[in-house]
Amino acid sequence: MRALIQRVSSAAVRVDGRLVGEIGRGFCVLLGVTHSDTNKQADWLAGKIAGIRLFEDDAGKMNLGLEDVGGELLIISQFTLYGDARKGRRPSFIEASRPEHSEPMYEYFVEKMREAGFKVATGRFGADMKVEIHNDGPVTLMLEREAGS
C-alpha cells in the first residue's frame, strides 16, 4: 500500500463539476493499493499518517502532527501510484489492485482514519475526479508498507 501525502492549506475534489469533498488545513492523501495488501498494511499506514509530524511549531521545526493542528484529511484513491514506466512509453498498471480488492481496502483505510478522530473527506472511488490541492510548503512525502513487512 502506498500513500503520497501532501501537507495542504486546503484541498477539494469534484466529480462531474460537483464538489464532493473538501478540507482546510491538513493532508491530501493519494492512496494506492496493490494485490497483496491486507488490513495489516492499512493499519500501519493509518497509524503512520495519524502520528507523522509535518507541521511546523513556533520555532519553524516540523514537530506537530495532524491532531496537534486540528488537521483534516482528503483521501483519494489513486491506482496510478502503482504505475510502472521503466519500459516503453506507456505505463503498466499491472501492480495496481483490481477494484474488487482495492475499493474495500480504500474504504477500510478511510474508516481507520475516521476512527482515529479525524475529519475525513473523500473523492468517489473509480470516478474521473478533479482534485485541487494547495500544497503548503510544498511538503510531499511517499509512505509505503509492503506485504510481509
N, CA, C and O atoms as a GROMACS GRO file, in nm:
protein
  596
    1MET      N    1   0.086  -0.117   0.000
    1MET     CA    2   0.000   0.000   0.000
    1MET      C    3   0.090   0.123   0.000
    1MET      O    4   0.188   0.130   0.074
    2ARG      N    5   0.055   0.217  -0.084
    2ARG     CA    6   0.132   0.341  -0.096
    2ARG      C    7   0.042   0.461  -0.072
    2ARG      O    8  -0.075   0.463  -0.110
    3ALA      N    9   0.100   0.560  -0.006
    3ALA     CA   10   0.029   0.686   0.014
    3ALA      C   11   0.123   0.800  -0.016
    3ALA      O   12   0.233   0.809   0.040
    4LEU      N   13   0.080   0.887  -0.103
    4LEU     CA   14   0.151   1.011  -0.128
    4LEU      C   15   0.076   1.115  -0.046
    4LEU      O   16  -0.040   1.146  -0.076
    5ILE      N   17   0.142   1.168   0.057
    5ILE     CA   18   0.073   1.266   0.141
    5ILE      C   19   0.132   1.404   0.115
    5ILE      O   20   0.254   1.422   0.104
    6GLN      N   21   0.043   1.499   0.107
    6GLN     CA   22   0.083   1.637   0.086
    6GLN      C   23   0.022   1.722   0.197
    6GLN      O   24  -0.098   1.716   0.224
    7ARG      N   25   0.108   1.801   0.260
    7ARG     CA   26   0.057   1.897   0.358
    7ARG      C   27  -0.011   2.007   0.280
    7ARG      O   28   0.048   2.065   0.189
    8VAL      N   29  -0.136   2.037   0.316
    8VAL     CA   30  -0.212   2.135   0.239
    8VAL      C   31  -0.271   2.243   0.329
    8VAL      O   32  -0.298   2.220   0.447
    9SER      N   33  -0.289   2.360   0.271
    9SER     CA   34  -0.365   2.464   0.339
    9SER      C   35  -0.514   2.442   0.312
    9SER      O   36  -0.599   2.482   0.392
   10SER      N   37  -0.545   2.378   0.198
   10SER     CA   38  -0.681   2.337   0.166
   10SER      C   39  -0.674   2.242   0.046
   10SER      O   40  -0.576   2.241  -0.028
   11ALA      N   41  -0.780   2.164   0.030
   11ALA     CA   42  -0.789   2.073  -0.085
   11ALA      C   43  -0.936   2.043  -0.109
   11ALA      O   44  -1.018   2.045  -0.017
   12ALA      N   45  -0.967   2.014  -0.234
   12ALA     CA   46  -1.106   1.984  -0.271
   12ALA      C   47  -1.107   1.886  -0.388
   12ALA      O   48  -1.010   1.876  -0.463
   13VAL      N   49  -1.217   1.815  -0.402
   13VAL     CA   50  -1.233   1.722  -0.513
   13VAL      C   51  -1.373   1.738  -0.572
   13VAL      O   52  -1.472   1.752  -0.500
   14ARG      N   53  -1.378   1.737  -0.705
   14ARG     CA   54  -1.503   1.750  -0.777
   14ARG      C   55  -1.522   1.632  -0.870
   14ARG      O   56  -1.426   1.580  -0.928
   15VAL      N   57  -1.647   1.590  -0.884
   15VAL     CA   58  -1.685   1.485  -0.979
   15VAL      C   59  -1.799   1.542  -1.061
   15VAL      O   60  -1.899   1.588  -1.006
   16ASP      N   61  -1.785   1.540  -1.192
   16ASP     CA   62  -1.886   1.597  -1.284
   16ASP      C   63  -1.919   1.741  -1.247
   16ASP      O   64  -2.034   1.784  -1.256
   17GLY      N   65  -1.816   1.817  -1.206
   17GLY     CA   66  -1.834   1.957  -1.175
   17GLY      C   67  -1.892   1.985  -1.037
   17GLY      O   68  -1.903   2.100  -0.996
   18ARG      N   69  -1.929   1.879  -0.964
   18ARG     CA   70  -1.988   1.896  -0.831
   18ARG      C   71  -1.885   1.870  -0.723
   18ARG      O   72  -1.809   1.773  -0.731
   19LEU      N   73  -1.882   1.957  -0.623
   19LEU     CA   74  -1.793   1.939  -0.509
   19LEU      C   75  -1.840   1.818  -0.428
   19LEU      O   76  -1.955   1.813  -0.384
   20VAL      N   77  -1.750   1.720  -0.409
   20VAL     CA   78  -1.786   1.601  -0.331
   20VAL      C   79  -1.706   1.590  -0.202
   20VAL      O   80  -1.743   1.513  -0.113
   21GLY      N   81  -1.599   1.666  -0.189
   21GLY     CA   82  -1.520   1.664  -0.067
   21GLY      C   83  -1.426   1.783  -0.062
   21GLY      O   84  -1.370   1.823  -0.164
   22GLU      N   85  -1.408   1.839   0.058
   22GLU     CA   86  -1.312   1.947   0.074
   22GLU      C   87  -1.266   1.953   0.219
   22GLU      O   88  -1.338   1.915   0.311
   23ILE      N   89  -1.143   2.002   0.236
   23ILE     CA   90  -1.086   2.019   0.369
   23ILE      C   91  -1.013   2.152   0.376
   23ILE      O   92  -0.983   2.215   0.275
   24GLY      N   93  -0.985   2.191   0.498
   24GLY     CA   94  -0.895   2.304   0.522
   24GLY      C   95  -0.755   2.248   0.546
   24GLY      O   96  -0.711   2.157   0.475
   25ARG      N   97  -0.688   2.300   0.643
   25ARG     CA   98  -0.551   2.260   0.675
   25ARG      C   99  -0.545   2.110   0.710
   25ARG      O  100  -0.626   2.060   0.786
   26GLY      N  101  -0.447   2.043   0.651
   26GLY     CA  102  -0.431   1.901   0.681
   26GLY      C  103  -0.348   1.832   0.576
   26GLY      O  104  -0.250   1.886   0.525
   27PHE      N  105  -0.389   1.708   0.544
   27PHE     CA  106  -0.318   1.627   0.444
   27PHE      C  107  -0.414   1.586   0.334
   27PHE      O  108  -0.528   1.546   0.359
   28CYS      N  109  -0.365   1.596   0.211
   28CYS     CA  110  -0.430   1.529   0.099
   28CYS      C  111  -0.353   1.398   0.083
   28CYS      O  112  -0.231   1.398   0.066
   29VAL      N  113  -0.424   1.287   0.090
   29VAL     CA  114  -0.364   1.154   0.082
   29VAL      C  115  -0.410   1.087  -0.047
   29VAL      O  116  -0.529   1.061  -0.065
   30LEU      N  117  -0.314   1.060  -0.136
   30LEU     CA  118  -0.341   0.982  -0.256
   30LEU      C  119  -0.302   0.839  -0.221
   30LEU      O  120  -0.186   0.812  -0.191
   31LEU      N  121  -0.399   0.747  -0.226
   31LEU     CA  122  -0.379   0.612  -0.175
   31LEU      C  123  -0.383   0.509  -0.287
   31LEU      O  124  -0.480   0.501  -0.363
   32GLY      N  125  -0.276   0.430  -0.297
   32GLY     CA  126  -0.267   0.322  -0.395
   32GLY      C  127  -0.266   0.188  -0.326
   32GLY      O  128  -0.204   0.172  -0.220
   33VAL      N  129  -0.334   0.090  -0.386
   33VAL     CA  130  -0.345  -0.044  -0.329
   33VAL      C  131  -0.293  -0.144  -0.431
   33VAL      O  132  -0.324  -0.135  -0.550
   34THR      N  133  -0.213  -0.240  -0.384
   34THR     CA  134  -0.165  -0.348  -0.470
   34THR      C  135  -0.231  -0.479  -0.427
   34THR      O  136  -0.300  -0.486  -0.325
   35HIS      N  137  -0.209  -0.584  -0.506
   35HIS     CA  138  -0.279  -0.712  -0.491
   35HIS      C  139  -0.264  -0.776  -0.354
   35HIS      O  140  -0.359  -0.833  -0.302
   36SER      N  141  -0.147  -0.767  -0.296
   36SER     CA  142  -0.118  -0.838  -0.171
   36SER      C  143  -0.152  -0.758  -0.045
   36SER      O  144  -0.128  -0.806   0.066
   37ASP      N  145  -0.205  -0.638  -0.060
   37ASP     CA  146  -0.235  -0.556   0.057
   37ASP      C  147  -0.349  -0.615   0.140
   37ASP      O  148  -0.446  -0.669   0.087
   38THR      N  149  -0.332  -0.604   0.271
   38THR     CA  150  -0.433  -0.651   0.366
   38THR      C  151  -0.459  -0.540   0.467
   38THR      O  152  -0.402  -0.431   0.459
   39ASN      N  153  -0.547  -0.568   0.562
   39ASN     CA  154  -0.576  -0.471   0.667
   39ASN      C  155  -0.450  -0.436   0.746
   39ASN      O  156  -0.439  -0.326   0.800
   40LYS      N  157  -0.355  -0.528   0.752
   40LYS     CA  158  -0.230  -0.503   0.826
   40LYS      C  159  -0.156  -0.384   0.767
   40LYS      O  160  -0.108  -0.298   0.840
   41GLN      N  161  -0.145  -0.378   0.634
   41GLN     CA  162  -0.077  -0.265   0.571
   41GLN      C  163  -0.157  -0.136   0.592
   41GLN      O  164  -0.099  -0.030   0.617
   42ALA      N  165  -0.289  -0.145   0.582
   42ALA     CA  166  -0.373  -0.026   0.601
   42ALA      C  167  -0.363   0.025   0.745
   42ALA      O  168  -0.358   0.146   0.767
   43ASP      N  169  -0.361  -0.066   0.842
   43ASP     CA  170  -0.349  -0.026   0.982
   43ASP      C  171  -0.218   0.047   1.007
   43ASP      O  172  -0.215   0.151   1.072
   44TRP      N  173  -0.108  -0.008   0.953
   44TRP     CA  174   0.022   0.056   0.971
   44TRP      C  175   0.024   0.195   0.910
   44TRP      O  176   0.068   0.292   0.971
   45LEU      N  177  -0.026   0.204   0.787
   45LEU     CA  178  -0.024   0.331   0.715
   45LEU      C  179  -0.112   0.435   0.785
   45LEU      O  180  -0.074   0.551   0.796
   46ALA      N  181  -0.229   0.393   0.832
   46ALA     CA  182  -0.318   0.485   0.903
   46ALA      C  183  -0.250   0.538   1.030
   46ALA      O  184  -0.257   0.657   1.060
   47GLY      N  185  -0.186   0.449   1.103
   47GLY     CA  186  -0.115   0.490   1.224
   47GLY      C  187   0.000   0.585   1.195
   47GLY      O  188   0.023   0.681   1.268
   48LYS      N  189   0.071   0.557   1.087
   48LYS     CA  190   0.184   0.642   1.048
   48LYS      C  191   0.136   0.783   1.012
   48LYS      O  192   0.193   0.882   1.057
   49ILE      N  193   0.031   0.790   0.933
   49ILE     CA  194  -0.022   0.921   0.891
   49ILE      C  195  -0.081   0.996   1.010
   49ILE      O  196  -0.065   1.118   1.021
   50ALA      N  197  -0.150   0.924   1.098
   50ALA     CA  198  -0.209   0.989   1.216
   50ALA      C  199  -0.103   1.050   1.306
   50ALA      O  200  -0.129   1.150   1.373
   51GLY      N  201   0.016   0.992   1.308
   51GLY     CA  202   0.118   1.040   1.400
   51GLY      C  203   0.233   1.118   1.340
   51GLY      O  204   0.313   1.176   1.413
   52ILE      N  205   0.242   1.120   1.207
   52ILE     CA  206   0.358   1.185   1.146
   52ILE      C  207   0.355   1.336   1.170
   52ILE      O  208   0.249   1.399   1.164
   53ARG      N  209   0.471   1.390   1.197
   53ARG     CA  210   0.482   1.533   1.231
   53ARG      C  211   0.536   1.611   1.112
   53ARG      O  212   0.657   1.613   1.088
   54LEU      N  213   0.447   1.674   1.039
   54LEU     CA  214   0.485   1.751   0.920
   54LEU      C  215   0.444   1.898   0.927
   54LEU      O  216   0.458   1.972   0.830
   55PHE      N  217   0.392   1.939   1.043
   55PHE     CA  218   0.352   2.079   1.060
   55PHE      C  219   0.453   2.149   1.150
   55PHE      O  220   0.505   2.090   1.245
   56GLU      N  221   0.478   2.274   1.120
   56GLU     CA  222   0.580   2.349   1.192
   56GLU      C  223   0.529   2.402   1.325
   56GLU      O  224   0.414   2.444   1.338
   57ASP      N  225   0.618   2.398   1.425
   57ASP     CA  226   0.588   2.458   1.554
   57ASP      C  227   0.630   2.605   1.551
   57ASP      O  228   0.664   2.657   1.445
   58ASP      N  229   0.627   2.670   1.665
   58ASP     CA  230   0.661   2.812   1.672
   58ASP      C  231   0.806   2.840   1.634
   58ASP      O  232   0.840   2.952   1.596
   59ALA      N  233   0.892   2.738   1.645
   59ALA     CA  234   1.033   2.754   1.610
   59ALA      C  235   1.060   2.720   1.463
   59ALA      O  236   1.175   2.724   1.419
   60GLY      N  237   0.954   2.687   1.388
   60GLY     CA  238   0.972   2.655   1.246
   60GLY      C  239   1.016   2.511   1.220
   60GLY      O  240   1.053   2.478   1.107
   61LYS      N  241   1.012   2.426   1.322
   61LYS     CA  242   1.051   2.285   1.308
   61LYS      C  243   0.927   2.199   1.284
   61LYS      O  244   0.821   2.228   1.339
   62MET      N  245   0.940   2.096   1.204
   62MET     CA  246   0.829   2.003   1.180
   62MET      C  247   0.813   1.913   1.302
   62MET      O  248   0.863   1.800   1.304
   63ASN      N  249   0.743   1.963   1.402
   63ASN     CA  250   0.724   1.891   1.527
   63ASN      C  251   0.577   1.864   1.559
   63ASN      O  252   0.547   1.805   1.663
   64LEU      N  253   0.486   1.906   1.473
   64LEU     CA  254   0.343   1.892   1.502
   64LEU      C  255   0.277   1.798   1.403
   64LEU      O  256   0.309   1.796   1.284
   65GLY      N  257   0.184   1.719   1.456
   65GLY     CA  258   0.107   1.626   1.373
   65GLY      C  259  -0.032   1.679   1.345
   65GLY      O  260  -0.068   1.789   1.387
   66LEU      N  261  -0.110   1.600   1.273
   66LEU     CA  262  -0.248   1.636   1.238
   66LEU      C  263  -0.331   1.673   1.360
   66LEU      O  264  -0.399   1.775   1.362
   67GLU      N  265  -0.323   1.590   1.462
   67GLU     CA  266  -0.403   1.613   1.582
   67GLU      C  267  -0.365   1.744   1.649
   67GLU      O  268  -0.452   1.816   1.698
   68ASP      N  269  -0.236   1.776   1.651
   68ASP     CA  270  -0.188   1.899   1.716
   68ASP      C  271  -0.243   2.025   1.651
   68ASP      O  272  -0.263   2.126   1.719
   69VAL      N  273  -0.267   2.019   1.520
   69VAL     CA  274  -0.311   2.139   1.448
   69VAL      C  275  -0.459   2.134   1.410
   69VAL      O  276  -0.508   2.222   1.339
   70GLY      N  277  -0.531   2.032   1.458
   70GLY     CA  278  -0.672   2.018   1.421
   70GLY      C  279  -0.686   1.990   1.273
   70GLY      O  280  -0.782   2.035   1.210
   71GLY      N  281  -0.592   1.915   1.217
   71GLY     CA  282  -0.589   1.890   1.073
   71GLY      C  283  -0.695   1.793   1.025
   71GLY      O  284  -0.748   1.712   1.100
   72GLU      N  285  -0.724   1.805   0.897
   72GLU     CA  286  -0.825   1.724   0.830
   72GLU      C  287  -0.758   1.642   0.720
   72GLU      O  288  -0.642   1.666   0.686
   73LEU      N  289  -0.832   1.547   0.665
   73LEU     CA  290  -0.779   1.461   0.560
   73LEU      C  291  -0.872   1.459   0.439
   73LEU      O  292  -0.994   1.448   0.453
   74LEU      N  293  -0.812   1.469   0.321
   74LEU     CA  294  -0.883   1.439   0.197
   74LEU      C  295  -0.813   1.316   0.141
   74LEU      O  296  -0.695   1.320   0.108
   75ILE      N  297  -0.887   1.205   0.130
   75ILE     CA  298  -0.828   1.078   0.086
   75ILE      C  299  -0.886   1.041  -0.050
   75ILE      O  300  -1.007   1.028  -0.067
   76ILE      N  301  -0.794   1.025  -0.147
   76ILE     CA  302  -0.832   0.998  -0.285
   76ILE      C  303  -0.769   0.866  -0.328
   76ILE      O  304  -0.649   0.846  -0.313
   77SER      N  305  -0.850   0.777  -0.382
   77SER     CA  306  -0.799   0.652  -0.438
   77SER      C  307  -0.716   0.684  -0.562
   77SER      O  308  -0.759   0.761  -0.648
   78GLN      N  309  -0.596   0.624  -0.573
   78GLN     CA  310  -0.504   0.661  -0.680
   78GLN      C  311  -0.429   0.538  -0.731
   78GLN      O  312  -0.316   0.512  -0.688
   79PHE      N  313  -0.491   0.462  -0.822
   79PHE     CA  314  -0.428   0.340  -0.871
   79PHE      C  315  -0.299   0.369  -0.947
   79PHE      O  316  -0.213   0.281  -0.957
   80THR      N  317  -0.283   0.490  -0.999
   80THR     CA  318  -0.163   0.520  -1.078
   80THR      C  319  -0.036   0.526  -0.993
   80THR      O  320   0.074   0.532  -1.048
   81LEU      N  321  -0.049   0.525  -0.860
   81LEU     CA  322   0.070   0.518  -0.775
   81LEU      C  323   0.145   0.387  -0.797
   81LEU      O  324   0.263   0.376  -0.764
   82TYR      N  325   0.077   0.287  -0.853
   82TYR     CA  326   0.142   0.160  -0.884
   82TYR      C  327   0.175   0.149  -1.033
   82TYR      O  328   0.196   0.039  -1.084
   83GLY      N  329   0.179   0.260  -1.102
   83GLY     CA  330   0.220   0.261  -1.242
   83GLY      C  331   0.369   0.237  -1.255
   83GLY      O  332   0.448   0.286  -1.174
   84ASP      N  333   0.408   0.162  -1.357
   84ASP     CA  334   0.549   0.132  -1.382
   84ASP      C  335   0.582   0.182  -1.523
   84ASP      O  336   0.532   0.129  -1.623
   85ALA      N  337   0.668   0.283  -1.530
   85ALA     CA  338   0.704   0.342  -1.660
   85ALA      C  339   0.850   0.317  -1.694
   85ALA      O  340   0.909   0.392  -1.773
   86ARG      N  341   0.910   0.212  -1.636
   86ARG     CA  342   1.051   0.185  -1.662
   86ARG      C  343   1.075   0.139  -1.806
   86ARG      O  344   1.182   0.167  -1.862
   87LYS      N  345   0.979   0.071  -1.867
   87LYS     CA  346   0.995   0.023  -2.004
   87LYS      C  347   0.890   0.089  -2.093
   87LYS      O  348   0.777   0.113  -2.050
   88GLY      N  349   0.929   0.116  -2.213
   88GLY     CA  350   0.834   0.173  -2.309
   88GLY      C  351   0.793   0.314  -2.274
   88GLY      O  352   0.854   0.381  -2.190
   89ARG      N  353   0.688   0.357  -2.340
   89ARG     CA  354   0.640   0.495  -2.321
   89ARG      C  355   0.503   0.501  -2.257
   89ARG      O  356   0.454   0.609  -2.224
   90ARG      N  357   0.441   0.386  -2.240
   90ARG     CA  358   0.310   0.382  -2.176
   90ARG      C  359   0.323   0.304  -2.045
   90ARG      O  360   0.372   0.191  -2.047
   91PRO      N  361   0.281   0.362  -1.932
   91PRO     CA  362   0.297   0.291  -1.805
   91PRO      C  363   0.212   0.164  -1.798
   91PRO      O  364   0.105   0.155  -1.858
   92SER      N  365   0.263   0.069  -1.725
   92SER     CA  366   0.190  -0.054  -1.694
   92SER      C  367   0.130  -0.037  -1.555
   92SER      O  368   0.195   0.015  -1.464
   93PHE      N  369   0.008  -0.082  -1.538
   93PHE     CA  370  -0.058  -0.073  -1.408
   93PHE      C  371  -0.088  -0.211  -1.351
   93PHE      O  372  -0.180  -0.227  -1.271
   94ILE      N  373  -0.009  -0.309  -1.392
   94ILE     CA  374  -0.031  -0.447  -1.351
   94ILE      C  375  -0.018  -0.466  -1.200
   94ILE      O  376  -0.079  -0.558  -1.144
   95GLU      N  377   0.060  -0.382  -1.132
   95GLU     CA  378   0.077  -0.394  -0.987
   95GLU      C  379  -0.037  -0.330  -0.908
   95GLU      O  380  -0.048  -0.350  -0.787
   96ALA      N  381  -0.121  -0.252  -0.976
   96ALA     CA  382  -0.237  -0.192  -0.909
   96ALA      C  383  -0.344  -0.298  -0.891
   96ALA      O  384  -0.372  -0.376  -0.983
   97SER      N  385  -0.404  -0.301  -0.775
   97SER     CA  386  -0.507  -0.399  -0.744
   97SER      C  387  -0.635  -0.370  -0.822
   97SER      O  388  -0.665  -0.255  -0.854
   98ARG      N  389  -0.709  -0.476  -0.852
   98ARG     CA  390  -0.839  -0.462  -0.918
   98ARG      C  391  -0.938  -0.397  -0.821
   98ARG      O  392  -0.922  -0.408  -0.700
   99PRO      N  393  -1.040  -0.330  -0.874
   99PRO     CA  394  -1.136  -0.260  -0.787
   99PRO      C  395  -1.204  -0.349  -0.683
   99PRO      O  396  -1.233  -0.302  -0.573
  100GLU      N  397  -1.228  -0.475  -0.715
  100GLU     CA  398  -1.296  -0.561  -0.617
  100GLU      C  399  -1.211  -0.584  -0.491
  100GLU      O  400  -1.264  -0.620  -0.386
  101HIS      N  401  -1.081  -0.563  -0.501
  101HIS     CA  402  -0.992  -0.570  -0.385
  101HIS      C  403  -0.958  -0.430  -0.332
  101HIS      O  404  -0.959  -0.406  -0.212
  102SER      N  405  -0.928  -0.339  -0.423
  102SER     CA  406  -0.880  -0.208  -0.380
  102SER      C  407  -0.989  -0.121  -0.318
  102SER      O  408  -0.961  -0.044  -0.227
  103GLU      N  409  -1.112  -0.131  -0.366
  103GLU     CA  410  -1.217  -0.046  -0.308
  103GLU      C  411  -1.243  -0.080  -0.161
  103GLU      O  412  -1.250   0.012  -0.079
  104PRO      N  413  -1.259  -0.208  -0.124
  104PRO     CA  414  -1.276  -0.236   0.020
  104PRO      C  415  -1.154  -0.196   0.103
  104PRO      O  416  -1.170  -0.154   0.218
  105MET      N  417  -1.033  -0.208   0.047
  105MET     CA  418  -0.914  -0.167   0.121
  105MET      C  419  -0.914  -0.015   0.140
  105MET      O  420  -0.880   0.034   0.248
  106TYR      N  421  -0.951   0.058   0.038
  106TYR     CA  422  -0.962   0.204   0.045
  106TYR      C  423  -1.064   0.243   0.152
  106TYR      O  424  -1.036   0.329   0.236
  107GLU      N  425  -1.182   0.182   0.148
  107GLU     CA  426  -1.287   0.213   0.246
  107GLU      C  427  -1.241   0.180   0.388
  107GLU      O  428  -1.272   0.253   0.482
  108TYR      N  429  -1.170   0.069   0.404
  108TYR     CA  430  -1.118   0.030   0.535
  108TYR      C  431  -1.021   0.137   0.586
  108TYR      O  432  -1.028   0.177   0.702
  109PHE      N  433  -0.931   0.182   0.499
  109PHE     CA  434  -0.834   0.284   0.537
  109PHE      C  435  -0.905   0.414   0.578
  109PHE      O  436  -0.871   0.474   0.680
  110VAL      N  437  -1.002   0.457   0.500
  110VAL     CA  438  -1.079   0.578   0.533
  110VAL      C  439  -1.143   0.564   0.670
  110VAL      O  440  -1.138   0.656   0.752
  111GLU      N  441  -1.203   0.448   0.697
  111GLU     CA  442  -1.268   0.426   0.826
  111GLU      C  443  -1.168   0.428   0.941
  111GLU      O  444  -1.199   0.479   1.049
  112LYS      N  445  -1.048   0.373   0.920
  112LYS     CA  446  -0.945   0.376   1.024
  112LYS      C  447  -0.908   0.520   1.059
  112LYS      O  448  -0.888   0.552   1.176
  113MET      N  449  -0.900   0.607   0.960
  113MET     CA  450  -0.867   0.747   0.986
  113MET      C  451  -0.981   0.818   1.059
  113MET      O  452  -0.957   0.903   1.144
  114ARG      N  453  -1.103   0.782   1.026
  114ARG     CA  454  -1.219   0.840   1.099
  114ARG      C  455  -1.221   0.791   1.243
  114ARG      O  456  -1.247   0.868   1.335
  115GLU      N  457  -1.193   0.662   1.262
  115GLU     CA  458  -1.189   0.606   1.397
  115GLU      C  459  -1.080   0.673   1.481
  115GLU      O  460  -1.093   0.682   1.603
  116ALA      N  461  -0.976   0.720   1.416
  116ALA     CA  462  -0.867   0.790   1.487
  116ALA      C  463  -0.910   0.932   1.528
  116ALA      O  464  -0.835   1.001   1.596
  117GLY      N  465  -1.029   0.974   1.486
  117GLY     CA  466  -1.084   1.101   1.530
  117GLY      C  467  -1.068   1.217   1.433
  117GLY      O  468  -1.095   1.332   1.469
  118PHE      N  469  -1.025   1.188   1.310
  118PHE     CA  470  -1.004   1.294   1.214
  118PHE      C  471  -1.127   1.317   1.127
  118PHE      O  472  -1.202   1.224   1.097
  119LYS      N  473  -1.146   1.444   1.087
  119LYS     CA  474  -1.246   1.475   0.986
  119LYS      C  475  -1.186   1.428   0.853
  119LYS      O  476  -1.075   1.467   0.817
  120VAL      N  477  -1.261   1.344   0.781
  120VAL     CA  478  -1.212   1.287   0.656
  120VAL      C  479  -1.311   1.315   0.545
  120VAL      O  480  -1.430   1.286   0.557
  121ALA      N  481  -1.261   1.373   0.437
  121ALA     CA  482  -1.338   1.390   0.314
  121ALA      C  483  -1.278   1.294   0.211
  121ALA      O  484  -1.160   1.258   0.219
  122THR      N  485  -1.359   1.254   0.116
  122THR     CA  486  -1.312   1.160   0.014
  122THR      C  487  -1.361   1.204  -0.124
  122THR      O  488  -1.450   1.288  -0.139
  123GLY      N  489  -1.299   1.142  -0.222
  123GLY     CA  490  -1.349   1.154  -0.358
  123GLY      C  491  -1.452   1.045  -0.379
  123GLY      O  492  -1.515   0.999  -0.284
  124ARG      N  493  -1.469   1.004  -0.503
  124ARG     CA  494  -1.560   0.895  -0.536
  124ARG      C  495  -1.478   0.788  -0.605
  124ARG      O  496  -1.423   0.812  -0.713
  125PHE      N  497  -1.471   0.671  -0.546
  125PHE     CA  498  -1.389   0.562  -0.597
  125PHE      C  499  -1.422   0.535  -0.744
  125PHE      O  500  -1.539   0.520  -0.781
  126GLY      N  501  -1.319   0.529  -0.827
  126GLY     CA  502  -1.334   0.494  -0.969
  126GLY      C  503  -1.384   0.606  -1.058
  126GLY      O  504  -1.392   0.588  -1.180
  127ALA      N  505  -1.417   0.720  -1.002
  127ALA     CA  506  -1.470   0.831  -1.081
  127ALA      C  507  -1.356   0.913  -1.142
  127ALA      O  508  -1.242   0.907  -1.096
  128ASP      N  509  -1.389   0.988  -1.246
  128ASP     CA  510  -1.296   1.087  -1.302
  128ASP      C  511  -1.306   1.209  -1.212
  128ASP      O  512  -1.405   1.282  -1.215
  129MET      N  513  -1.202   1.231  -1.133
  129MET     CA  514  -1.206   1.337  -1.032
  129MET      C  515  -1.112   1.452  -1.070
  129MET      O  516  -1.008   1.431  -1.133
  130LYS      N  517  -1.151   1.570  -1.032
  130LYS     CA  518  -1.067   1.688  -1.043
  130LYS      C  519  -1.029   1.728  -0.901
  130LYS      O  520  -1.114   1.770  -0.822
  131VAL      N  521  -0.902   1.713  -0.869
  131VAL     CA  522  -0.854   1.737  -0.733
  131VAL      C  523  -0.777   1.868  -0.731
  131VAL      O  524  -0.683   1.888  -0.808
  132GLU      N  525  -0.817   1.956  -0.642
  132GLU     CA  526  -0.750   2.085  -0.624
  132GLU      C  527  -0.672   2.078  -0.493
  132GLU      O  528  -0.729   2.063  -0.386
  133ILE      N  529  -0.540   2.090  -0.505
  133ILE     CA  530  -0.453   2.076  -0.389
  133ILE      C  531  -0.372   2.204  -0.373
  133ILE      O  532  -0.303   2.248  -0.465
  134HIS      N  533  -0.381   2.262  -0.255
  134HIS     CA  534  -0.298   2.378  -0.223
  134HIS      C  535  -0.189   2.330  -0.129
  134HIS      O  536  -0.200   2.338  -0.007
  135ASN      N  537  -0.082   2.278  -0.191
  135ASN     CA  538   0.029   2.220  -0.116
  135ASN      C  539   0.097   2.329  -0.036
  135ASN      O  540   0.135   2.433  -0.090
  136ASP      N  541   0.113   2.305   0.092
  136ASP     CA  542   0.170   2.402   0.185
  136ASP      C  543   0.316   2.369   0.207
  136ASP      O  544   0.348   2.268   0.270
  137GLY      N  545   0.403   2.452   0.156
  137GLY     CA  546   0.547   2.432   0.177
  137GLY      C  547   0.629   2.453   0.051
  137GLY      O  548   0.698   2.554   0.042
  138PRO      N  549   0.624   2.366  -0.045
  138PRO     CA  550   0.548   2.241  -0.051
  138PRO      C  551   0.610   2.131   0.035
  138PRO      O  552   0.732   2.120   0.046
  139VAL      N  553   0.522   2.051   0.094
  139VAL     CA  554   0.564   1.934   0.170
  139VAL      C  555   0.491   1.814   0.112
  139VAL      O  556   0.368   1.808   0.115
  140THR      N  557   0.567   1.718   0.060
  140THR     CA  558   0.512   1.596   0.000
  140THR      C  559   0.599   1.479   0.043
  140THR      O  560   0.722   1.488   0.042
  141LEU      N  561   0.534   1.369   0.081
  141LEU     CA  562   0.607   1.253   0.131
  141LEU      C  563   0.540   1.125   0.081
  141LEU      O  564   0.417   1.113   0.085
  142MET      N  565   0.620   1.029   0.035
  142MET     CA  566   0.568   0.898  -0.005
  142MET      C  567   0.587   0.801   0.110
  142MET      O  568   0.698   0.787   0.162
  143LEU      N  569   0.481   0.734   0.149
  143LEU     CA  570   0.487   0.629   0.250
  143LEU      C  571   0.443   0.499   0.187
  143LEU      O  572   0.351   0.496   0.106
  144GLU      N  573   0.510   0.390   0.226
  144GLU     CA  574   0.474   0.261   0.170
  144GLU      C  575   0.491   0.152   0.274
  144GLU      O  576   0.587   0.152   0.351
  145ARG      N  577   0.396   0.062   0.277
  145ARG     CA  578   0.403  -0.057   0.363
  145ARG      C  579   0.376  -0.177   0.273
  145ARG      O  580   0.263  -0.200   0.229
  146GLU      N  581   0.481  -0.253   0.246
  146GLU     CA  582   0.467  -0.370   0.160
  146GLU      C  583   0.418  -0.489   0.241
  146GLU      O  584   0.440  -0.496   0.362
  147ALA      N  585   0.351  -0.581   0.174
  147ALA     CA  586   0.303  -0.703   0.238
  147ALA      C  587   0.421  -0.777   0.299
  147ALA      O  588   0.529  -0.782   0.241
  148GLY      N  589   0.399  -0.834   0.415
  148GLY     CA  590   0.502  -0.909   0.482
  148GLY      C  591   0.596  -0.824   0.566
  148GLY      O  592   0.683  -0.877   0.635
  149SER      N  593   0.578  -0.693   0.561
  149SER     CA  594   0.666  -0.608   0.641
  149SER      C  595   0.588  -0.536   0.748
  149SER      O  596   0.645  -0.459   0.826
   0.00000   0.00000   0.00000
